[in-house]
Amino acid sequence: MVIVSVDIGGTFTDIVSIENSEISYYKVPTTPKNPEIGVMLGLNKYLKNKKIDEFLHATTIASNSLLGQYGLELPKIGLLTTKGFKDVIEIGRQNRPELYNLNFHRPKTLVPEKLRYEIDERTDVSGNIIKELNEDELKSIKDKLEKNNIKSIGICFLHSYKNPENELKAKKFFEKYIKNISISYEISPEPREYERMSTTIVNAALSTITSEYIKNLELGLKAFHNNNFKIMSNAGGLIFGDEASKKPVNIIESGPAAGVIAASEFAKIMDIKNVIAFDMGGTTAKAGTILNGNFEITSEYEVGGSSHHGRLVKGSGYPVRFPFIDLSEVSAGGGTIIWKDEAGGLNIGPKSSGSDPGPVCYNKGGKYPTLTDANLILGIINDKMSGSDFELKKDLSLKALEKLGNPYEIAEESIKLAVLEMARGIRLVTVERGLDPEDFTLFGFGGAGPQFVVRIAEELNMKKVIIPPGPGVFSALGLLYSNMRYEARKSYPEKLENDYKELEDKLKIKLKKPEFLKYADCRYIGQGSELTIPVKEINKDKIYKDFEEMHEKTFGFKLNKSIEIFTIRVFAVQKRNKPEIKNSFSNKASSYKRNVYIEDKWYEINVYSRDSLVKGENIKGPCIIEENGSSTFIPQEWSAQLGKNDEIRVIK
């Protein structure tokens, strides 16, 4: 049996295959304009003529399409909404994301005014239909949609989360004429008309691109006799391809979620409870916390928005109300560009060289030095570093960095700036959540992660670091350990037990014999936001008590006010068989010497091959451990040893 997982990153596409417990890792350059081409090129190169029994996938096509990064133009979409509410999507929340930036521009509205259509219907706040749909009005709008060649629409009526009857009638009418229809009751059945409308429109905008992408990928996989296609969702579980096609908001943060799942599952094997997953690839670095074996979930995200040192700038993107693994993301990857501003100050990012043209040392036309170029000239990575089919050109890196000053000083200062930036990102998901990083073990992975992770641990005063097996393709490896996971929700529940049962029954249609995880979004009456509370016992008093405890832990206080349950959520989880990976250990560590520039001086240090490390044998820093797709830098005062699960344990 052959299982294949593929994670498409901004620079490389990672492929992991497992056959009879034997695991293989591959990297191929990402093809940004048509990412499925890179996938198929890799499969044809490394797995030709093999039958793939199960294909698991993580992708960023949804978020990158909204950002215009794949060169795919979003289709024209129409919006149908309640009379008087067509401009809600443009009015928004009147947030001022950058108070002192006179040149700030909100993201382009996905539906221009001329393609927003009002329907004279109305449902009140209690779910009573005050005015039913008029079919003649729908026919008139249908003619306008056809005239404008609209292939995808979003339907969002007032209070449809309470009673979806009018939305469902509109959907039934338009199904005969339009292929892609997104209705808010199915996409985001929650209050807050702006966020619900935005989520519905984002889904409508992505549905054509995503469904076409998945269709092309599935067609390509027929050559490998595969009809078992699953894709990672934002919420940290696998869903079937048809679900991702209908609800692409499910997979906006598909790629980053896979890394957290990988860290979570591997931590369970190692019996580590509290983990920070740190994933640094070619374009960005992501961090997420795993507390007592559980990863954190948030219910709101802004796709296409900007971030400030890892903190999402509210109002800069398109709000999406959907479950996401709680992550911070900073613009620091191997391809992050090093530059100087007009005042001569050294900066890194947010621009990245990506895979095309890539860092200067790739010799593919890149003109601007990157963090990869910096680590290359410092000796942290080898000019024959695996993971590429070509030799890295150190002389080109030196020339590019010399334009900014002394190349070694510039390189070292750039690395320090990157470490500070990534440490900020980790503090967002720890310190700002009331958690102490020192209580966690830092998992470093991604192609560039092991080069930086121990230095980041030093910055955060952390003492334990784990480099898992196959760090360069660890997110793809995480797919192999993921479970199936679907979500359903209901706002303003009236009878808790019955409403939770109703959601469970909905999810049983999608998965066979799942386990259920229950949550409740709670708030003090009058508050504008909620906290999500895990529900182990369907008891209002217990839920309220848990909410108050979490409120005090999060904000430092609680109020003498009534509490309400705003929305209930259920996740259905169907466990998959997890592969066993055979480990083989060496009896003697082999190494060679290399000059490395550390703190303004050259040192000759040991460079080990990970394949040759002896289980349990201590290696003192400073040293480097090289492997396929990555290099781990161990600073002075740190030591490393190979653990029983083929992990590198680094301690101070």
C-alpha positions in Angstrom: 0.0 0.0 0.0 1.3 3.4 -1.0 0.2 6.6 0.8 1.4 10.0 -0.5 1.2 13.4 1.1 2.0 16.6 -0.6 2.4 20.1 0.9 2.7 23.0 -1.5 4.8 25.9 0.0 5.7 29.2 -1.4 9.2 28.0 -2.5 9.1 24.2 -2.6 6.5 21.5 -2.9 7.2 18.7 -0.4 6.3 15.1 -1.1 6.3 12.3 1.4 5.5 8.7 0.4 5.2 5.7 2.6 5.3 2.1 1.3 5.4 -0.9 3.6 6.6 1.3 6.5 9.4 2.6 4.4 9.3 6.4 4.2 10.8 8.6 1.4 11.0 12.4 1.3 11.2 14.6 -1.9 11.3 18.3 -2.7 10.5 19.9 -6.0 10.2 23.6 -6.9 6.7 25.0 -6.6 5.2 26.2 -9.8 3.3 29.3 -8.5 1.0 30.0 -11.5 -0.2 26.4 -11.7 0.7 24.6 -8.5 -0.8 21.3 -9.6 1.9 21.1 -12.3 4.7 21.1 -9.7 2.9 18.3 -7.9 2.5 16.1 -10.9 6.1 16.7 -12.1 7.2 15.5 -8.6 5.0 12.5 -8.6 6.0 11.5 -12.2 9.7 11.9 -11.3 9.7 9.9 -8.0 6.6 7.7 -8.0 6.1 6.9 -11.7 4.1 3.7 -12.4 3.1 3.2 -8.8 -0.5 2.9 -7.6 -1.2 5.6 -5.0 -3.8 4.1 -2.6 -4.4 7.4 -0.6 -3.4 10.9 -1.6 -3.3 13.6 1.2 -2.8 17.3 0.4 -2.2 20.7 2.0 -2.2 23.8 -0.2 -2.3 27.6 0.0 -4.1 28.0 -3.3 -7.2 29.6 -1.7 -5.3 32.4 0.3 -2.8 33.0 -2.5 -5.6 33.3 -5.1 -7.1 36.1 -3.1 -3.7 37.8 -2.9 -3.2 37.4 -6.6 0.0 35.4 -6.0 -0.8 32.5 -8.4 -1.6 34.8 -11.3 -5.2 33.5 -11.2 -7.8 36.2 -11.8 -10.8 35.9 -9.5 -14.0 35.4 -11.4 -16.8 37.9 -11.5 -19.2 37.1 -8.7 -22.7 38.4 -7.8 -24.2 39.0 -4.4 -27.9 38.6 -3.5 -29.0 40.2 -0.2 -31.9 41.6 1.7 -33.3 45.0 0.4 -31.4 47.9 2.0 -28.3 45.8 2.8 -26.2 45.6 -0.4 -23.6 48.1 0.9 -22.9 46.2 4.1 -19.9 44.5 2.4 -18.4 47.9 1.7 -19.3 49.7 4.9 -17.8 46.9 7.0 -17.0 47.7 10.6 -15.3 51.1 9.9 -12.1 49.7 11.5 -9.1 52.0 11.2 -6.3 49.4 10.8 -3.4 51.8 10.6 -4.5 55.0 12.4 -1.5 57.2 11.3 -1.1 55.8 7.8 -2.5 58.4 5.4 -1.9 56.1 2.4 -3.7 53.1 3.8 -6.1 51.4 1.3 -8.7 48.9 2.3 -8.7 45.7 0.2 -10.5 45.8 -3.1 -14.2 44.9 -2.7 -14.8 41.5 -4.2 -18.2 42.4 -5.5 -18.6 45.8 -7.3 -21.8 47.7 -6.6 -23.3 47.0 -10.0 -23.2 43.2 -9.3 -24.9 43.4 -5.9 -28.7 42.8 -6.1 -31.3 43.5 -3.4 -34.3 41.2 -2.9 -37.4 42.4 -1.1 -37.5 39.7 1.5 -37.3 39.8 5.3 -36.8 37.5 8.3 -36.9 39.0 11.7 -34.4 38.4 14.6 -36.5 35.6 16.0 -36.6 33.7 12.7 -40.1 34.6 11.7 -40.5 35.3 7.9 -42.1 38.7 7.5 -41.8 38.8 3.7 -41.4 35.8 1.4 -39.4 35.6 -1.8 -41.0 36.8 -5.0 -40.2 34.5 -7.9 -40.7 37.2 -10.5 -38.0 39.3 -8.7 -35.6 36.3 -8.8 -36.3 35.9 -12.6 -35.4 39.6 -13.2 -32.1 39.2 -11.2 -31.4 35.9 -13.1 -31.5 37.8 -16.4 -29.1 40.5 -15.1 -26.7 37.8 -13.9 -26.7 36.1 -17.3 -26.2 39.4 -19.0 -23.1 40.1 -16.9 -21.9 36.5 -17.4 -21.8 35.7 -13.7 -20.8 32.1 -13.0 -20.7 32.3 -9.2 -22.9 34.0 -6.6 -23.2 34.5 -2.9 -26.6 34.7 -1.2 -26.8 36.3 2.3 -30.1 37.3 3.7 -30.7 39.0 7.1 -31.1 36.6 10.0 -30.9 33.5 7.8 -28.8 31.8 10.6 -32.1 31.7 12.5 -34.3 30.6 9.6 -32.7 29.8 6.2 -36.0 29.2 4.3 -35.7 32.2 2.0 -32.0 31.5 1.3 -32.7 27.9 0.5 -35.6 28.9 -1.9 -33.3 31.3 -3.7 -30.6 28.7 -4.0 -33.1 26.2 -5.4 -34.2 28.7 -8.0 -30.7 29.7 -9.2 -29.3 26.1 -9.2 -30.8 25.7 -12.7 -28.7 28.6 -14.1 -25.5 29.0 -12.1 -23.0 26.4 -11.2 -21.3 27.8 -8.0 -23.8 29.1 -5.4 -22.7 29.9 -1.8 -25.4 30.6 0.7 -24.6 32.1 4.1 -26.6 29.5 6.1 -24.4 26.7 4.7 -21.1 28.6 4.8 -21.3 30.6 8.1 -24.7 30.3 10.0 -23.9 32.9 12.6 -24.9 36.5 13.5 -23.0 39.6 12.5 -24.2 40.3 8.9 -20.9 41.8 7.7 -18.7 38.9 8.7 -21.3 36.4 7.5 -21.6 38.2 4.2 -17.8 38.5 3.8 -17.3 34.8 4.5 -20.0 33.9 1.9 -18.5 36.2 -0.7 -15.0 34.9 -0.1 -16.3 31.3 -0.6 -18.1 32.3 -3.8 -15.0 34.0 -5.1 -12.8 31.0 -4.5 -15.2 28.2 -5.4 -14.5 28.4 -9.2 -10.7 28.4 -8.8 -10.5 25.8 -6.1 -12.9 23.4 -7.7 -11.0 23.7 -11.0 -7.7 23.1 -9.2 -9.0 20.0 -7.3 -10.5 18.7 -10.5 -7.2 19.0 -12.4 -5.3 17.4 -9.6 -7.7 14.5 -9.4 -7.5 14.0 -13.2 -3.7 13.9 -12.9 -3.9 11.3 -10.1 -5.9 9.0 -12.3 -2.5 8.0 -13.9 -1.7 6.6 -10.5 -5.0 4.8 -10.1 -6.0 7.1 -7.2 -9.6 7.9 -6.3 -8.9 8.5 -2.6 -8.2 12.2 -2.3 -8.3 14.2 1.0 -7.2 17.7 1.8 -6.2 19.5 5.0 -8.6 22.0 6.5 -7.9 25.2 8.5 -9.2 23.4 11.6 -6.5 20.7 11.6 -8.3 17.8 10.0 -8.7 16.1 6.6 -11.8 16.6 4.5 -12.8 15.1 1.2 -12.0 16.9 -2.1 -15.7 17.6 -2.9 -16.1 19.4 0.5 -13.1 21.6 -0.3 -14.6 22.4 -3.7 -17.9 23.4 -2.3 -16.5 25.2 0.7 -13.0 26.5 -0.1 -13.1 28.7 3.0 -12.3 25.3 4.6 -8.8 25.3 3.2 -7.6 28.9 3.3 -4.9 28.1 5.9 -4.5 24.4 4.8 -0.7 24.3 4.6 0.1 26.0 8.0 -2.4 23.8 9.8 -0.6 20.6 8.7 2.6 21.6 10.5 0.7 22.1 13.8 -0.9 18.7 13.4 2.5 17.1 12.7 3.9 18.6 15.9 0.9 17.7 17.9 0.9 14.0 16.8 4.7 13.7 17.2 4.6 15.2 20.6 2.0 12.6 21.7 4.4 9.8 20.6 7.1 11.4 22.7 4.8 12.1 25.6 5.4 15.9 25.6 2.3 17.9 26.7 3.1 21.5 25.9 4.6 22.3 22.5 5.2 25.4 20.3 5.2 24.4 16.7 7.5 26.6 14.7 7.4 26.2 10.9 9.8 28.2 8.8 9.8 27.7 5.1 11.0 29.7 2.1 8.5 32.5 2.4 7.1 32.8 6.0 7.4 31.5 9.5 4.4 30.2 11.5 4.0 29.5 15.2 1.1 27.7 17.0 0.7 26.4 20.6 -0.2 22.9 21.7 -1.3 23.0 25.3 -1.9 19.7 27.2 -1.9 17.9 23.8 -4.6 20.1 22.2 -4.0 22.8 19.6 -5.9 26.1 19.9 -8.8 26.9 17.6 -10.0 30.4 16.7 -13.3 31.2 14.9 -12.3 34.3 12.9 -9.6 35.1 10.4 -8.8 37.9 7.9 -7.6 36.4 4.6 -5.5 38.6 2.4 -4.8 41.0 5.3 -1.5 42.4 6.4 0.3 41.7 9.7 2.4 43.7 12.0 5.2 41.6 13.5 2.9 38.5 13.3 -0.2 40.3 14.6 -3.0 40.3 12.1 -4.1 43.9 11.3 -7.9 43.9 11.7 -9.7 45.6 8.9 -6.8 45.0 6.4 -8.3 41.8 4.8 -11.5 39.9 4.2 -13.1 38.6 7.4 -13.9 34.9 7.4 -15.9 33.3 10.2 -14.7 29.7 10.1 -12.7 27.5 12.4 -8.9 28.0 12.1 -5.9 26.7 14.1 -4.7 29.7 16.0 -1.4 30.7 14.4 0.8 33.7 14.1 2.7 34.3 10.9 5.6 36.5 10.1 7.3 37.4 6.9 10.5 35.6 7.6 11.6 32.6 5.5 14.6 31.4 3.7 13.7 33.6 0.7 13.1 36.7 2.7 14.9 39.7 1.1 17.5 41.7 3.0 17.5 45.4 2.2 18.4 48.9 3.4 16.0 51.8 3.7 16.7 55.4 2.7 18.3 56.1 6.1 20.7 53.2 5.7 18.9 51.0 8.2 19.1 47.2 7.6 15.7 45.5 7.1 14.4 42.0 6.3 11.2 41.3 4.4 8.3 41.4 4.0 9.1 40.7 0.4 10.3 37.3 -0.5 12.2 35.9 -3.6 9.9 32.8 -3.5 10.9 29.9 -5.7 11.1 32.0 -8.9 13.7 33.5 -9.1 14.6 32.4 -5.5 17.6 33.5 -3.5 20.6 34.9 -5.4 22.6 31.7 -4.7 20.1 29.6 -6.8 21.5 31.4 -9.9 18.0 31.7 -11.4 18.1 35.5 -11.8 17.5 36.6 -8.2 19.1 40.1 -7.6 18.4 40.7 -4.0 20.2 38.9 -1.1 18.0 36.7 1.2 18.4 34.9 4.5 19.4 31.8 2.6 22.3 33.8 1.1 23.2 35.0 4.5 23.4 31.5 6.1 25.3 30.2 3.0 28.2 32.7 3.3 28.3 32.3 7.1 28.7 28.6 6.6 25.5 27.5 8.4 24.4 25.7 5.2 26.5 23.8 2.7 26.8 25.0 -0.9 25.8 21.4 -1.9 22.8 21.5 0.4 20.4 18.7 -0.4 16.8 19.5 -1.4 17.9 21.1 -4.6 19.2 19.6 -7.8 21.8 22.4 -8.2 24.8 23.7 -6.3 24.3 26.9 -4.4 26.6 29.7 -5.7 28.3 31.3 -2.7 30.2 33.8 -4.9 26.8 35.3 -6.1 25.6 35.6 -2.5 28.7 37.4 -1.5 28.4 39.9 -4.4 24.8 40.6 -3.6 25.5 41.2 0.1 28.6 43.3 -0.6 26.2 45.9 -2.1 24.8 46.5 1.4 28.2 46.6 3.2 30.6 44.1 4.8 28.9 40.9 3.6 29.6 38.9 6.8 28.4 41.6 9.1 25.3 42.2 7.1 24.6 38.5 7.0 25.0 38.1 10.8 22.9 41.2 11.6 20.1 40.0 9.2 20.0 36.6 11.0 19.6 38.5 14.4 16.8 40.6 12.9 15.1 37.4 11.7 15.4 35.8 15.1 13.8 38.8 16.8 11.0 38.9 14.3 10.2 35.2 14.7 10.5 35.4 18.5 7.8 38.1 18.4 5.6 35.8 16.5 5.9 33.1 19.1 5.2 35.6 21.9 1.9 36.4 20.2 0.6 32.8 20.7 2.1 32.4 24.2 2.7 35.6 26.3 -0.3 37.3 24.8 -2.4 34.3 25.6 -1.2 34.3 29.2 1.3 31.4 28.6 5.0 31.3 29.5 7.2 30.1 26.6 9.6 28.6 29.2 6.9 26.0 30.0 7.0 24.7 26.4 9.2 22.6 24.2 10.0 24.3 20.8 9.5 22.1 17.7 11.5 23.5 14.8 10.8 22.4 11.3 10.4 23.5 7.7 13.3 23.8 5.3 14.8 26.8 7.1 13.4 26.2 10.7 16.3 24.2 12.1 18.8 26.8 11.0 17.2 29.4 13.3 15.2 27.5 16.0 17.8 27.1 18.7 18.7 30.8 18.4 15.0 31.7 18.8 14.8 29.5 21.9 17.8 31.4 23.4 15.9 34.7 22.7 12.8 33.4 24.5 14.9 31.8 27.3 13.6 28.4 26.4 15.7 25.3 27.3 14.3 22.5 25.2 14.2 22.2 21.4 13.1 19.2 19.2 14.1 18.8 15.5 11.7 16.1 14.3 12.6 13.6 11.6 12.3 15.0 8.1 12.0 18.6 9.2 12.1 19.9 5.7 9.0 18.0 4.8 7.5 17.8 8.3 4.1 19.4 7.4 3.6 16.9 4.6 4.6 14.2 7.1 1.9 15.6 9.5 -0.8 14.8 6.9 -0.1 11.1 7.3 -0.9 11.4 11.0 -4.0 13.5 10.6 -7.6 12.4 11.2 -10.7 13.2 9.3 -12.4 16.3 10.8 -15.7 18.1 10.0 -17.4 21.0 11.8 -21.0 22.2 12.3 -22.4 25.1 14.3 -25.6 26.7 15.5 -26.2 30.2 17.0 -28.5 31.1 19.8 -29.2 27.5 20.9 -32.5 27.1 22.8 -32.3 23.5 24.1 -28.6 22.7 24.4 -28.9 18.9 24.5 -31.2 18.8 21.5 -29.2 21.3 19.5 -25.9 19.5 20.1 -27.6 16.2 19.0 -28.9 18.0 15.8 -25.4 19.0 14.9 -24.0 15.5 15.6 -26.7 14.0 13.3 -25.7 16.4 10.5 -22.1 15.3 10.8 -22.9 11.6 10.9 -23.9 11.9 7.2 -20.3 13.0 6.3 -18.3 10.5 8.5 -18.8 6.9 9.7 -18.9 6.4 13.5 -17.0 9.6 14.4 -16.1 10.9 17.8 -17.5 14.3 18.7 -15.8 17.3 20.3 -18.2 20.0 21.6 -17.5 23.7 22.1 -19.5 26.8 23.1 -18.8 30.4 22.2 -19.7 32.4 25.3 -19.7 36.0 26.3 -21.1 38.3 29.0 -24.4 39.9 27.7 -23.5 43.1 26.0 -19.9 42.1 25.1 -18.9 42.3 21.4 -16.7 39.2 21.2 -16.7 35.7 22.6 -14.4 33.0 24.1 -14.6 29.4 22.8 -15.0 27.0 25.7 -14.5 23.2 25.3 -17.7 21.4 26.5 -17.2 18.0 28.2 -20.5 18.0 29.9 -23.7 19.6 28.5 -24.5 21.6 31.5 -25.1 25.4 31.3 -23.8 26.1 34.8 -20.6 24.2 34.1 -20.1 26.0 30.8 -20.6 29.4 32.4 -18.1 28.5 35.2 -15.5 27.4 32.6 -16.1 30.6 30.7 -15.5 32.8 33.7 -12.3 30.9 34.5 -11.1 31.3 30.9 -12.1 35.0 30.9 -10.1 35.7 34.0 -7.1 33.8 32.7 -7.2 35.6 29.3 -8.1 39.2 30.4 -7.2 39.2 34.1 -10.7 39.8 35.4 -14.3 38.6 35.4 -17.6 40.6 35.6 -20.7 40.3 37.7 -22.9 40.0 34.7 -25.1 37.4 33.0 -23.5 35.1 30.5 -25.0 33.9 27.2 -24.0 31.0 24.9 -23.7 32.7 21.5 -22.9 29.8 19.2 -22.4 26.0 19.8 -19.9 24.0 17.6 -19.4 20.3 17.1 -16.3 18.7 15.5 -16.7 15.2 14.2 -13.4 13.3 14.2 -12.8 10.0 12.5 -9.5 8.5 13.3 -7.3 7.1 10.5 -4.7 4.4 10.8 -1.4 6.1 11.5 1.7 4.7 9.7 4.6 3.2 11.6 7.9 4.5 10.5 11.0 2.3 10.8 14.0 3.9 12.3 17.6 2.8 11.7 20.5 4.0 13.8 24.2 4.3 13.3 26.9 2.9 15.6 29.4 5.7 14.9 28.8 9.4 14.3 30.8 10.7 11.3 31.7 14.4 10.9 33.9 16.8 9.0 35.1 20.3 9.8 33.8 23.5 8.3 34.5 27.2 8.9 31.5 29.1 10.3 31.2 32.8 11.1 29.8 33.2 14.6 29.7 36.5 16.5 32.3 38.3 14.3 34.8 35.5 14.2 35.5 32.4 12.1 35.5 29.0 13.9 36.2 25.6 12.6 33.4 23.4 13.9 32.1 19.9 13.5 29.5 19.1 10.8 27.6 15.9 11.3 25.4 13.9 9.0 22.1 13.2 10.8 22.0 9.6 9.3 25.3 8.9 11.2 24.2 10.1 14.6 24.4 7.5 17.4 21.2 7.2 19.6 21.7 8.9 23.0 25.2 10.2 22.3 25.8 13.8 23.3 27.1 16.3 20.7 28.4 19.6 22.0 27.8 22.9 20.2 28.8 24.9 18.3 28.2 22.3 15.5 25.9 21.7 12.6 23.8 18.6 11.7 23.1 18.2 8.0 20.4 16.1 6.4 18.2 15.9 3.3 16.4 19.3 2.9 17.7 21.0 6.1 20.6 21.9 8.4 20.4 22.3 12.2 22.7 24.9 13.8 23.6 24.1 17.5 25.1 27.2 19.2 27.7 27.2 22.0 26.4 26.1 25.4 23.8 23.8 23.8 24.1 20.1 23.3 22.2 17.6 21.1 21.5 13.9 20.9 19.4 11.6 18.8 16.3 10.3 20.5 14.5 7.0 20.2 12.0 8.4 17.7 14.7 9.6 15.4 14.3 13.2 16.8 17.2 15.5 17.6 16.8 16.7 21.2 18.6 20.0 21.8 19.0 21.2 25.4 20.9 23.9 27.3 
